[in-house]
């Protein structure tokens, strides 16, 4: 097709810019974007009188048919069209072609993925759909980097007092200078910038910094893959490796194969290739890996309470101004509201309000007693974003008895007439009093719940949602649901880690008021995102374990003032495995440092066995810590250097502080403000086939000491 290239290049530039700008303003969904870009390309080609020449070569009619099918489009036929846009003709590197290619790629990614069993075949078929990087892709990467830098600089302008001078540490001005160079930035200078962003310094794990780090990486990878013939060769090798590992994983899933698959998916993502396959593999082979249940009884124990309140009541019924004292007795309870889409339960009040009142109407004073039976409920809803409350709804039924009427003028005759009239109006007055009581109670319940819900939302946002979102650690999938017996929380944690669970969780053969089933992938993926490449010293690590995981706090050791630091491996900094009522934890350190000296990488592994005794559950470490260089195989006969042997002994001693010979979980303590603390005792602890299963019940109250005789 090189024969039509000169005709295309002769099209006036202003026509192309106008058409491209028009189409880019309204396209939103992948399908809308593709339709818009495809229309722009056809118009552009038609103005150059070359549309008929390109139509069969790019399979444009086939693409039209597939787009018109919407979500039912054939991914294979669509991928065939995409392969034509990645052809060798130099003209295909021009922006109109690249924009359509990008739009096809995004739309293909949005289509329903192939079934798990067909994934290996789909991966092999993608070998023909290689998309070479172009100057347009590089321009996009540069614009994304510039935008990320602007967001970071905006964040730094509002930094808290005492915040580190990140602008100076990260050399942001130098990055700007490089991007402004007419000949383009020096890649080695951007390499240095990337290493600073990826240095693992505390504070760089926030989204604003991560966005720049990732944009730098994307630009560097795009720049280095331009016109590189080896990329296509490697692409085909990676796809074949991926297909073979998928076949094995579908037969027998394992953490090792999941990591192998993830490495190849990362390569494809870095190369900007086969994004629809990357998404398909992740969505089809990853399942939720966190399951938590909170019993209705436990929720009720924190919310339900008796009500016994005395207070003034003012009302106006049938032009009578009523002053009363109300005594409300009842109980606030919880009823679960089954839902598969969100967590929801009702706050339910059942009780009575007894009143002793005086009503004033003109010269008359009406003395009465009343009782109002009240039933009220208010719906509380929990989802991944917030806790919310619906309006209270109540039903009230009031009954009254008139004790007497006093007339300031007219004496007994007026009072008797008023008494007869009051008895005649009593049903109407009781109906009005019931409606007014409903309104008052609804307002009171809404007012009280508003404060509680606001406090709960603040805790949820400040302690969980916002910190995780700021560090890209929030679960990819988080759902709340309720049954008649419990609130369920289901999550899928992937982040920058590997695949999630290969299937559903095992049944928990134990009862509990609070239960947890966690797959090892959830922990490994979370720590992979949080700690990959991060530098932590012992004191900071101890603080994380204490604050985040509830580990016992260790005070300063005057006899050991040293404070070693670890630089975690970028991939799989922590590896946890669960199985056969045992578990192991491996810390992968890329390097260590102490007092200005840097030491080579070492992996530290602790193996534990779960046991139950009269004193409760505990995990007993099996033997000493295993400290070995990365990639070292036990039994290989390869000797360790003298320096490695010394470091091995040092790390065994230092990590022994964290991996103690016995781990005895402490009771969970729930202590909401203004309430008596509630302790939950571990009653079940099991690990099997990659899953951790735990259950807690309310701890028995401590027995009172017998009185001495």
Buried (B, 14 or more C-beta within 10 A) or exposed (E): BEEBBEBBEEBEEEEBEEBBEEBEEEBEEBBBBBBBBBBBBBBBBEBBEBBEBBBEBBBBEBBBBBBEEEEEBEBEBBBBBBBBBBBEBEBBBBBBBBBBBBBBBBBBBBBEBBEBEEBBBBBBBBBEBBBBBBBBBBEBBBEBBBEBBEBBBEBBEEEEEEEEEBBEBBBBEBBEEBBEEEEEBEBEBBEBBBEBBBBBBEEBBBBBBBBBBBBBBBBBBBBEBBEEEEBBEBBBEBBBBBBBBBBBBBEEBEBEBBBBBBBBBBBBBBBBBBBBBBBBBBEBBBBBBBBBBBBBBBBBBEBBEEEEEEEEBEBEBBEBEBEBEBBBEBEBBBEBBEBEEBBBBBBBBBBBBBBBBBBBBEEBBBBBBBBBBBBBBBBBBBBBEEBBBBEBBBEBBBEBEBEEBEBEEEEEEBBEEBBEEBEEBBEEBBEBBBEBBBEBBBEBBBEBBEEBBEEBBEEBBEEEBEEBEBBBBBBBBBBBBBBEEBBBBBBBBBBBBBBBBBEEBBEBEBEBBBBBBBBBBBBBBBBBBBBBBBBBBBEBBBBBBEEEEEBEEBEEEEEEEEEBBBBBBBBBBBBBBBBEBBBBBBBBBBBBBBEEEEBBBBBBBBBBBBEEEEEBBBBBBEEEBBBBBEEEEEEEEEEBEEEBEEBBEBBBEBBBEBBBEEBBBEBBEBEBEEEEEBBBBBBBBBBEBBBBBBBBBBBEEEEEEEEEE
